């Protein structure tokens, strides 16, 4: 379990599931891009660590942290009580929340209650999947990525998707997916954190770098690049 005891210098292997734009995705050249990627690279620069990304399925990230095969993960991952049982998190770096998406001409669904007995697509292992699992009578379809879940909705095979609002809104605004809309209020308030193996010395290293970047304008610059008007 060398990742846990490694010095806070050298290379940091960082897991991500790169189909979650604008947080992480592969650009036209197949290079990793997105808010989380820029943020993690800047953390590396600030802390004097080399960041090496490793793409993993989202539901494989926490097991990889527990096994110590990666040193950290940045993947639009919500800090939850349940995950805190098995991994540590950095301080929160983004505020997000879940939203319901439906087909643009849908007039039936506006709230979570309206999703009872409906067909819902979600990404496996996510807070969206957990929220959907609590809806009485709902029939869940699980997908390996959020874009695949949204495509299933665009194809008319499900009634709704529950996914992180910024990602669903980006998919609609960018034209990556057609004929969908977001309805109602955000279902949750969630905070993303960088996940690390329990007891990792890098928690403090990353928190210090984040704090420096929030004070010196680096964080604001990256935020503006991806979310500014
Ligand atoms: N925020 C949600 C969660 O933590 C979804 C994250 C999905 N991230 C990804 N890169 N696919 O469960």
Boltz pocket constraint, residues with backbone or C-beta under 6 A from the ligand:
constraints:
  - pocket:
      binder: B
      contacts: [[A, 16], [A, 17], [A, 18], [A, 19], [A, 20], [A, 24], [A, 58], [A, 75], [A, 76], [A, 77], [A, 78], [A, 79], [A, 123], [A, 125], [A, 126], [A, 127], [A, 128], [A, 144], [A, 145], [A, 146], [A, 164], [A, 190]]
      max_distance: 6.0
